[in-house]
Amino acid sequence: MIGGNQINCAYCDNEKLSKNDIGLNKKLIHPQIKRMMCLTCMAEYFESTEEELKEMIERFKQQGCALFG
Ligand SMILES: [Zn+2]
């Protein structure tokens, strides 16, 4: 595999955000977000849980959102 810039969480030491993590950042925060958060940090930010965020990702996927894969 060539390419695919590795994106790390800007707020903690989590590395390599997945396509779905990145998609959720863009969907929930801003389409041109520069400082990405991992699911753990997003859960804290939205006062939610990682499980809820994962369910959200599944729902966006089912809607056919191109940000998720
Ligand atoms: Zn994080």
PDB file of the backbone (N, CA, C, O) and the ligand in Angstrom, with CONECT records:
HET     ZN  A 101       1
ATOM      1  N   MET A   1       0.838  -1.208   0.000  1.00  0.00           N
ATOM      2  CA  MET A   1       0.000   0.000   0.000  1.00  0.00           C
ATOM      3  C   MET A   1       0.869   1.252   0.000  1.00  0.00           C
ATOM      4  O   MET A   1       1.736   1.430   0.855  1.00  0.00           O
ATOM      5  N   ILE A   2       0.618   2.096  -0.960  1.00  0.00           N
ATOM      6  CA  ILE A   2       1.356   3.350  -1.045  1.00  0.00           C
ATOM      7  C   ILE A   2       0.415   4.488  -0.658  1.00  0.00           C
ATOM      8  O   ILE A   2      -0.788   4.430  -0.910  1.00  0.00           O
ATOM      9  N   GLY A   3       0.977   5.509  -0.050  1.00  0.00           N
ATOM     10  CA  GLY A   3       0.189   6.680   0.285  1.00  0.00           C
ATOM     11  C   GLY A   3      -0.627   6.481   1.538  1.00  0.00           C
ATOM     12  O   GLY A   3      -0.361   5.580   2.334  1.00  0.00           O
ATOM     13  N   GLY A   4      -1.627   7.332   1.707  1.00  0.00           N
ATOM     14  CA  GLY A   4      -2.414   7.271   2.919  1.00  0.00           C
ATOM     15  C   GLY A   4      -1.654   7.895   4.062  1.00  0.00           C
ATOM     16  O   GLY A   4      -0.969   7.207   4.819  1.00  0.00           O
ATOM     17  N   ASN A   5      -1.775   9.185   4.183  1.00  0.00           N
ATOM     18  CA  ASN A   5      -1.084   9.867   5.269  1.00  0.00           C
ATOM     19  C   ASN A   5      -1.616   9.371   6.596  1.00  0.00           C
ATOM     20  O   ASN A   5      -2.824   9.265   6.806  1.00  0.00           O
ATOM     21  N   GLN A   6      -0.697   9.073   7.474  1.00  0.00           N
ATOM     22  CA  GLN A   6      -1.103   8.643   8.788  1.00  0.00           C
ATOM     23  C   GLN A   6      -1.557   9.858   9.584  1.00  0.00           C
ATOM     24  O   GLN A   6      -0.847  10.860   9.671  1.00  0.00           O
ATOM     25  N   ILE A   7      -2.728   9.757  10.151  1.00  0.00           N
ATOM     26  CA  ILE A   7      -3.238  10.857  10.964  1.00  0.00           C
ATOM     27  C   ILE A   7      -3.355  10.387  12.403  1.00  0.00           C
ATOM     28  O   ILE A   7      -3.946   9.346  12.691  1.00  0.00           O
ATOM     29  N   ASN A   8      -2.786  11.165  13.286  1.00  0.00           N
ATOM     30  CA  ASN A   8      -2.851  10.829  14.701  1.00  0.00           C
ATOM     31  C   ASN A   8      -3.820  11.761  15.409  1.00  0.00           C
ATOM     32  O   ASN A   8      -4.135  12.846  14.920  1.00  0.00           O
ATOM     33  N   CYS A   9      -4.278  11.324  16.553  1.00  0.00           N
ATOM     34  CA  CYS A   9      -5.138  12.184  17.361  1.00  0.00           C
ATOM     35  C   CYS A   9      -4.347  13.409  17.794  1.00  0.00           C
ATOM     36  O   CYS A   9      -3.206  13.294  18.242  1.00  0.00           O
ATOM     37  N   ALA A  10      -4.961  14.584  17.659  1.00  0.00           N
ATOM     38  CA  ALA A  10      -4.265  15.820  18.015  1.00  0.00           C
ATOM     39  C   ALA A  10      -4.305  16.080  19.515  1.00  0.00           C
ATOM     40  O   ALA A  10      -3.663  17.010  20.003  1.00  0.00           O
ATOM     41  N   TYR A  11      -5.046  15.272  20.239  1.00  0.00           N
ATOM     42  CA  TYR A  11      -5.284  15.565  21.655  1.00  0.00           C
ATOM     43  C   TYR A  11      -4.719  14.522  22.602  1.00  0.00           C
ATOM     44  O   TYR A  11      -4.575  14.795  23.794  1.00  0.00           O
ATOM     45  N   CYS A  12      -4.396  13.334  22.107  1.00  0.00           N
ATOM     46  CA  CYS A  12      -3.790  12.327  22.968  1.00  0.00           C
ATOM     47  C   CYS A  12      -2.778  11.549  22.133  1.00  0.00           C
ATOM     48  O   CYS A  12      -2.440  11.971  21.027  1.00  0.00           O
ATOM     49  N   ASP A  13      -2.304  10.457  22.627  1.00  0.00           N
ATOM     50  CA  ASP A  13      -1.238   9.729  21.942  1.00  0.00           C
ATOM     51  C   ASP A  13      -1.738   8.652  20.988  1.00  0.00           C
ATOM     52  O   ASP A  13      -0.949   7.874  20.452  1.00  0.00           O
ATOM     53  N   ASN A  14      -3.039   8.610  20.781  1.00  0.00           N
ATOM     54  CA  ASN A  14      -3.558   7.603  19.863  1.00  0.00           C
ATOM     55  C   ASN A  14      -3.071   7.865  18.445  1.00  0.00           C
ATOM     56  O   ASN A  14      -3.079   9.001  17.970  1.00  0.00           O
ATOM     57  N   GLU A  15      -2.652   6.806  17.782  1.00  0.00           N
ATOM     58  CA  GLU A  15      -2.108   6.954  16.441  1.00  0.00           C
ATOM     59  C   GLU A  15      -3.004   6.306  15.402  1.00  0.00           C
ATOM     60  O   GLU A  15      -3.867   5.484  15.709  1.00  0.00           O
ATOM     61  N   LYS A  16      -2.768   6.705  14.168  1.00  0.00           N
ATOM     62  CA  LYS A  16      -3.422   6.079  13.021  1.00  0.00           C
ATOM     63  C   LYS A  16      -4.933   6.043  13.155  1.00  0.00           C
ATOM     64  O   LYS A  16      -5.512   4.982  13.391  1.00  0.00           O
ATOM     65  N   LEU A  17      -5.557   7.160  13.011  1.00  0.00           N
ATOM     66  CA  LEU A  17      -7.011   7.185  13.013  1.00  0.00           C
ATOM     67  C   LEU A  17      -7.521   6.438  11.782  1.00  0.00           C
ATOM     68  O   LEU A  17      -6.956   6.560  10.695  1.00  0.00           O
ATOM     69  N   SER A  18      -8.572   5.679  11.956  1.00  0.00           N
ATOM     70  CA  SER A  18      -9.124   4.928  10.832  1.00  0.00           C
ATOM     71  C   SER A  18      -9.954   5.858   9.953  1.00  0.00           C
ATOM     72  O   SER A  18     -10.254   6.991  10.327  1.00  0.00           O
ATOM     73  N   LYS A  19     -10.317   5.353   8.777  1.00  0.00           N
ATOM     74  CA  LYS A  19     -11.142   6.140   7.867  1.00  0.00           C
ATOM     75  C   LYS A  19     -12.452   6.546   8.546  1.00  0.00           C
ATOM     76  O   LYS A  19     -12.954   7.651   8.347  1.00  0.00           O
ATOM     77  N   ASN A  20     -12.985   5.639   9.341  1.00  0.00           N
ATOM     78  CA  ASN A  20     -14.239   5.934  10.028  1.00  0.00           C
ATOM     79  C   ASN A  20     -14.061   6.990  11.106  1.00  0.00           C
ATOM     80  O   ASN A  20     -14.926   7.846  11.289  1.00  0.00           O
ATOM     81  N   ASP A  21     -12.943   6.935  11.820  1.00  0.00           N
ATOM     82  CA  ASP A  21     -12.669   7.952  12.841  1.00  0.00           C
ATOM     83  C   ASP A  21     -12.598   9.327  12.181  1.00  0.00           C
ATOM     84  O   ASP A  21     -13.172  10.302  12.665  1.00  0.00           O
ATOM     85  N   ILE A  22     -11.877   9.372  11.060  1.00  0.00           N
ATOM     86  CA  ILE A  22     -11.700  10.633  10.347  1.00  0.00           C
ATOM     87  C   ILE A  22     -13.040  11.120   9.799  1.00  0.00           C
ATOM     88  O   ILE A  22     -13.360  12.307   9.862  1.00  0.00           O
ATOM     89  N   GLY A  23     -13.810  10.182   9.262  1.00  0.00           N
ATOM     90  CA  GLY A  23     -15.127  10.528   8.729  1.00  0.00           C
ATOM     91  C   GLY A  23     -16.003  11.160   9.797  1.00  0.00           C
ATOM     92  O   GLY A  23     -16.719  12.128   9.537  1.00  0.00           O
ATOM     93  N   LEU A  24     -15.941  10.608  10.990  1.00  0.00           N
ATOM     94  CA  LEU A  24     -16.764  11.120  12.082  1.00  0.00           C
ATOM     95  C   LEU A  24     -16.321  12.525  12.494  1.00  0.00           C
ATOM     96  O   LEU A  24     -17.156  13.377  12.798  1.00  0.00           O
ATOM     97  N   ASN A  25     -15.021  12.762  12.505  1.00  0.00           N
ATOM     98  CA  ASN A  25     -14.504  14.104  12.775  1.00  0.00           C
ATOM     99  C   ASN A  25     -15.099  15.101  11.784  1.00  0.00           C
ATOM    100  O   ASN A  25     -15.570  16.175  12.159  1.00  0.00           O
ATOM    101  N   LYS A  26     -15.062  14.712  10.508  1.00  0.00           N
ATOM    102  CA  LYS A  26     -15.539  15.616   9.461  1.00  0.00           C
ATOM    103  C   LYS A  26     -17.043  15.814   9.552  1.00  0.00           C
ATOM    104  O   LYS A  26     -17.554  16.916   9.351  1.00  0.00           O
ATOM    105  N   LYS A  27     -17.736  14.740   9.857  1.00  0.00           N
ATOM    106  CA  LYS A  27     -19.194  14.777   9.891  1.00  0.00           C
ATOM    107  C   LYS A  27     -19.695  15.570  11.104  1.00  0.00           C
ATOM    108  O   LYS A  27     -20.601  16.395  10.985  1.00  0.00           O
ATOM    109  N   LEU A  28     -19.100  15.312  12.261  1.00  0.00           N
ATOM    110  CA  LEU A  28     -19.638  15.884  13.497  1.00  0.00           C
ATOM    111  C   LEU A  28     -19.027  17.237  13.837  1.00  0.00           C
ATOM    112  O   LEU A  28     -19.667  18.054  14.499  1.00  0.00           O
ATOM    113  N   ILE A  29     -17.817  17.481  13.399  1.00  0.00           N
ATOM    114  CA  ILE A  29     -17.157  18.709  13.833  1.00  0.00           C
ATOM    115  C   ILE A  29     -17.038  19.696  12.674  1.00  0.00           C
ATOM    116  O   ILE A  29     -17.644  20.767  12.698  1.00  0.00           O
ATOM    117  N   HIS A  30     -16.254  19.328  11.659  1.00  0.00           N
ATOM    118  CA  HIS A  30     -16.108  20.252  10.532  1.00  0.00           C
ATOM    119  C   HIS A  30     -15.533  19.497   9.344  1.00  0.00           C
ATOM    120  O   HIS A  30     -14.598  18.713   9.510  1.00  0.00           O
ATOM    121  N   PRO A  31     -16.083  19.719   8.127  1.00  0.00           N
ATOM    122  CA  PRO A  31     -15.593  18.984   6.952  1.00  0.00           C
ATOM    123  C   PRO A  31     -14.112  19.243   6.658  1.00  0.00           C
ATOM    124  O   PRO A  31     -13.432  18.385   6.095  1.00  0.00           O
ATOM    125  N   GLN A  32     -13.616  20.413   7.036  1.00  0.00           N
ATOM    126  CA  GLN A  32     -12.200  20.710   6.782  1.00  0.00           C
ATOM    127  C   GLN A  32     -11.392  20.725   8.079  1.00  0.00           C
ATOM    128  O   GLN A  32     -10.428  21.479   8.214  1.00  0.00           O
ATOM    129  N   ILE A  33     -11.793  19.896   9.012  1.00  0.00           N
ATOM    130  CA  ILE A  33     -11.121  19.868  10.310  1.00  0.00           C
ATOM    131  C   ILE A  33      -9.649  19.526  10.139  1.00  0.00           C
ATOM    132  O   ILE A  33      -9.283  18.634   9.374  1.00  0.00           O
ATOM    133  N   LYS A  34      -8.821  20.253  10.866  1.00  0.00           N
ATOM    134  CA  LYS A  34      -7.376  20.042  10.768  1.00  0.00           C
ATOM    135  C   LYS A  34      -6.856  19.174  11.912  1.00  0.00           C
ATOM    136  O   LYS A  34      -5.989  18.322  11.719  1.00  0.00           O
ATOM    137  N   ARG A  35      -7.398  19.404  13.093  1.00  0.00           N
ATOM    138  CA  ARG A  35      -6.937  18.652  14.252  1.00  0.00           C
ATOM    139  C   ARG A  35      -7.944  17.559  14.565  1.00  0.00           C
ATOM    140  O   ARG A  35      -8.996  17.807  15.154  1.00  0.00           O
ATOM    141  N   MET A  36      -7.595  16.339  14.156  1.00  0.00           N
ATOM    142  CA  MET A  36      -8.513  15.210  14.310  1.00  0.00           C
ATOM    143  C   MET A  36      -8.464  14.635  15.716  1.00  0.00           C
ATOM    144  O   MET A  36      -7.435  14.670  16.391  1.00  0.00           O
ATOM    145  N   MET A  37      -9.586  14.114  16.130  1.00  0.00           N
ATOM    146  CA  MET A  37      -9.674  13.439  17.432  1.00  0.00           C
ATOM    147  C   MET A  37      -9.910  11.956  17.225  1.00  0.00           C
ATOM    148  O   MET A  37     -10.560  11.547  16.263  1.00  0.00           O
ATOM    149  N   CYS A  38      -9.373  11.147  18.143  1.00  0.00           N
ATOM    150  CA  CYS A  38      -9.698   9.726  18.123  1.00  0.00           C
ATOM    151  C   CYS A  38     -11.075   9.535  18.765  1.00  0.00           C
ATOM    152  O   CYS A  38     -11.645  10.474  19.321  1.00  0.00           O
ATOM    153  N   LEU A  39     -11.592   8.328  18.685  1.00  0.00           N
ATOM    154  CA  LEU A  39     -12.923   8.070  19.236  1.00  0.00           C
ATOM    155  C   LEU A  39     -12.987   8.357  20.727  1.00  0.00           C
ATOM    156  O   LEU A  39     -13.993   8.854  21.234  1.00  0.00           O
ATOM    157  N   THR A  40     -11.901   8.039  21.423  1.00  0.00           N
ATOM    158  CA  THR A  40     -11.881   8.264  22.868  1.00  0.00           C
ATOM    159  C   THR A  40     -12.057   9.744  23.189  1.00  0.00           C
ATOM    160  O   THR A  40     -12.850  10.114  24.055  1.00  0.00           O
ATOM    161  N   CYS A  41     -11.307  10.582  22.481  1.00  0.00           N
ATOM    162  CA  CYS A  41     -11.385  12.018  22.719  1.00  0.00           C
ATOM    163  C   CYS A  41     -12.717  12.582  22.246  1.00  0.00           C
ATOM    164  O   CYS A  41     -13.272  13.485  22.874  1.00  0.00           O
ATOM    165  N   MET A  42     -13.232  12.050  21.136  1.00  0.00           N
ATOM    166  CA  MET A  42     -14.531  12.513  20.655  1.00  0.00           C
ATOM    167  C   MET A  42     -15.635  12.170  21.649  1.00  0.00           C
ATOM    168  O   MET A  42     -16.545  12.964  21.885  1.00  0.00           O
ATOM    169  N   ALA A  43     -15.541  10.992  22.220  1.00  0.00           N
ATOM    170  CA  ALA A  43     -16.541  10.572  23.199  1.00  0.00           C
ATOM    171  C   ALA A  43     -16.550  11.549  24.368  1.00  0.00           C
ATOM    172  O   ALA A  43     -17.607  11.930  24.870  1.00  0.00           O
ATOM    173  N   GLU A  44     -15.359  11.946  24.791  1.00  0.00           N
ATOM    174  CA  GLU A  44     -15.255  12.890  25.891  1.00  0.00           C
ATOM    175  C   GLU A  44     -15.813  14.254  25.468  1.00  0.00           C
ATOM    176  O   GLU A  44     -16.562  14.896  26.205  1.00  0.00           O
ATOM    177  N   TYR A  45     -15.433  14.669  24.280  1.00  0.00           N
ATOM    178  CA  TYR A  45     -15.835  15.970  23.747  1.00  0.00           C
ATOM    179  C   TYR A  45     -17.355  16.079  23.666  1.00  0.00           C
ATOM    180  O   TYR A  45     -17.934  17.104  24.027  1.00  0.00           O
ATOM    181  N   PHE A  46     -17.989  15.021  23.193  1.00  0.00           N
ATOM    182  CA  PHE A  46     -19.441  15.046  23.017  1.00  0.00           C
ATOM    183  C   PHE A  46     -20.180  14.486  24.224  1.00  0.00           C
ATOM    184  O   PHE A  46     -21.394  14.292  24.179  1.00  0.00           O
ATOM    185  N   GLU A  47     -19.442  14.227  25.308  1.00  0.00           N
ATOM    186  CA  GLU A  47     -20.020  13.633  26.510  1.00  0.00           C
ATOM    187  C   GLU A  47     -20.836  12.415  26.132  1.00  0.00           C
ATOM    188  O   GLU A  47     -21.991  12.265  26.530  1.00  0.00           O
ATOM    189  N   SER A  48     -20.208  11.554  25.358  1.00  0.00           N
ATOM    190  CA  SER A  48     -20.833  10.347  24.854  1.00  0.00           C
ATOM    191  C   SER A  48     -19.903   9.181  25.173  1.00  0.00           C
ATOM    192  O   SER A  48     -18.995   9.312  25.993  1.00  0.00           O
ATOM    193  N   THR A  49     -20.130   8.047  24.528  1.00  0.00           N
ATOM    194  CA  THR A  49     -19.231   6.906  24.722  1.00  0.00           C
ATOM    195  C   THR A  49     -18.710   6.446  23.366  1.00  0.00           C
ATOM    196  O   THR A  49     -19.299   6.744  22.328  1.00  0.00           O
ATOM    197  N   GLU A  50     -17.605   5.722  23.390  1.00  0.00           N
ATOM    198  CA  GLU A  50     -17.062   5.207  22.139  1.00  0.00           C
ATOM    199  C   GLU A  50     -18.067   4.289  21.455  1.00  0.00           C
ATOM    200  O   GLU A  50     -18.177   4.270  20.229  1.00  0.00           O
ATOM    201  N   GLU A  51     -18.798   3.527  22.269  1.00  0.00           N
ATOM    202  CA  GLU A  51     -19.798   2.616  21.717  1.00  0.00           C
ATOM    203  C   GLU A  51     -20.853   3.379  20.921  1.00  0.00           C
ATOM    204  O   GLU A  51     -21.244   2.968  19.828  1.00  0.00           O
ATOM    205  N   GLU A  52     -21.307   4.496  21.488  1.00  0.00           N
ATOM    206  CA  GLU A  52     -22.319   5.295  20.804  1.00  0.00           C
ATOM    207  C   GLU A  52     -21.770   5.865  19.501  1.00  0.00           C
ATOM    208  O   GLU A  52     -22.466   5.923  18.488  1.00  0.00           O
ATOM    209  N   LEU A  53     -20.519   6.280  19.549  1.00  0.00           N
ATOM    210  CA  LEU A  53     -19.902   6.832  18.338  1.00  0.00           C
ATOM    211  C   LEU A  53     -19.786   5.750  17.265  1.00  0.00           C
ATOM    212  O   LEU A  53     -20.003   6.014  16.082  1.00  0.00           O
ATOM    213  N   LYS A  54     -19.442   4.529  17.687  1.00  0.00           N
ATOM    214  CA  LYS A  54     -19.327   3.440  16.716  1.00  0.00           C
ATOM    215  C   LYS A  54     -20.677   3.123  16.093  1.00  0.00           C
ATOM    216  O   LYS A  54     -20.770   2.827  14.901  1.00  0.00           O
ATOM    217  N   GLU A  55     -21.739   3.189  16.924  1.00  0.00           N
ATOM    218  CA  GLU A  55     -23.083   2.972  16.383  1.00  0.00           C
ATOM    219  C   GLU A  55     -23.421   4.058  15.376  1.00  0.00           C
ATOM    220  O   GLU A  55     -24.041   3.797  14.345  1.00  0.00           O
ATOM    221  N   MET A  56     -23.007   5.281  15.688  1.00  0.00           N
ATOM    222  CA  MET A  56     -23.244   6.397  14.789  1.00  0.00           C
ATOM    223  C   MET A  56     -22.550   6.148  13.444  1.00  0.00           C
ATOM    224  O   MET A  56     -23.119   6.388  12.379  1.00  0.00           O
ATOM    225  N   ILE A  57     -21.300   5.658  13.522  1.00  0.00           N
ATOM    226  CA  ILE A  57     -20.549   5.359  12.303  1.00  0.00           C
ATOM    227  C   ILE A  57     -21.309   4.335  11.468  1.00  0.00           C
ATOM    228  O   ILE A  57     -21.427   4.481  10.252  1.00  0.00           O
ATOM    229  N   GLU A  58     -21.825   3.297  12.128  1.00  0.00           N
ATOM    230  CA  GLU A  58     -22.569   2.262  11.409  1.00  0.00           C
ATOM    231  C   GLU A  58     -23.779   2.859  10.715  1.00  0.00           C
ATOM    232  O   GLU A  58     -24.108   2.489   9.588  1.00  0.00           O
ATOM    233  N   ARG A  59     -24.438   3.784  11.397  1.00  0.00           N
ATOM    234  CA  ARG A  59     -25.629   4.392  10.807  1.00  0.00           C
ATOM    235  C   ARG A  59     -25.260   5.230   9.577  1.00  0.00           C
ATOM    236  O   ARG A  59     -25.941   5.170   8.553  1.00  0.00           O
ATOM    237  N   PHE A  60     -24.188   6.003   9.686  1.00  0.00           N
ATOM    238  CA  PHE A  60     -23.754   6.808   8.537  1.00  0.00           C
ATOM    239  C   PHE A  60     -23.381   5.896   7.375  1.00  0.00           C
ATOM    240  O   PHE A  60     -23.677   6.198   6.219  1.00  0.00           O
ATOM    241  N   LYS A  61     -22.727   4.776   7.690  1.00  0.00           N
ATOM    242  CA  LYS A  61     -22.346   3.813   6.650  1.00  0.00           C
ATOM    243  C   LYS A  61     -23.579   3.303   5.923  1.00  0.00           C
ATOM    244  O   LYS A  61     -23.606   3.214   4.696  1.00  0.00           O
ATOM    245  N   GLN A  62     -24.602   2.969   6.707  1.00  0.00           N
ATOM    246  CA  GLN A  62     -25.827   2.440   6.109  1.00  0.00           C
ATOM    247  C   GLN A  62     -26.497   3.465   5.223  1.00  0.00           C
ATOM    248  O   GLN A  62     -27.176   3.122   4.255  1.00  0.00           O
ATOM    249  N   GLN A  63     -26.297   4.748   5.567  1.00  0.00           N
ATOM    250  CA  GLN A  63     -26.865   5.803   4.737  1.00  0.00           C
ATOM    251  C   GLN A  63     -26.051   5.997   3.460  1.00  0.00           C
ATOM    252  O   GLN A  63     -26.435   6.762   2.575  1.00  0.00           O
ATOM    253  N   GLY A  64     -24.928   5.297   3.377  1.00  0.00           N
ATOM    254  CA  GLY A  64     -24.092   5.389   2.193  1.00  0.00           C
ATOM    255  C   GLY A  64     -23.194   6.612   2.178  1.00  0.00           C
ATOM    256  O   GLY A  64     -22.758   7.051   1.114  1.00  0.00           O
ATOM    257  N   CYS A  65     -22.918   7.159   3.339  1.00  0.00           N
ATOM    258  CA  CYS A  65     -22.052   8.342   3.420  1.00  0.00           C
ATOM    259  C   CYS A  65     -20.635   7.982   2.948  1.00  0.00           C
ATOM    260  O   CYS A  65     -20.039   7.008   3.409  1.00  0.00           O
ATOM    261  N   ALA A  66     -20.116   8.790   2.024  1.00  0.00           N
ATOM    262  CA  ALA A  66     -18.810   8.479   1.413  1.00  0.00           C
ATOM    263  C   ALA A  66     -17.644   8.679   2.372  1.00  0.00           C
ATOM    264  O   ALA A  66     -16.526   8.245   2.091  1.00  0.00           O
ATOM    265  N   LEU A  67     -17.896   9.332   3.502  1.00  0.00           N
ATOM    266  CA  LEU A  67     -16.808   9.563   4.460  1.00  0.00           C
ATOM    267  C   LEU A  67     -16.450   8.292   5.215  1.00  0.00           C
ATOM    268  O   LEU A  67     -15.400   8.213   5.853  1.00  0.00           O
ATOM    269  N   PHE A  68     -17.331   7.297   5.137  1.00  0.00           N
ATOM    270  CA  PHE A  68     -17.115   6.083   5.920  1.00  0.00           C
ATOM    271  C   PHE A  68     -16.961   4.887   4.978  1.00  0.00           C
ATOM    272  O   PHE A  68     -17.546   4.850   3.895  1.00  0.00           O
ATOM    273  N   GLY A  69     -16.176   3.933   5.406  1.00  0.00           N
ATOM    274  CA  GLY A  69     -15.988   2.786   4.518  1.00  0.00           C
ATOM    275  C   GLY A  69     -15.609   1.539   5.263  1.00  0.00           C
ATOM    276  O   GLY A  69     -15.416   0.488   4.651  1.00  0.00           O
TER     277      GLY A  69
HETATM  278 ZN    ZN A 101      -7.345  11.043  21.320  1.00  0.00          ZN2+
END
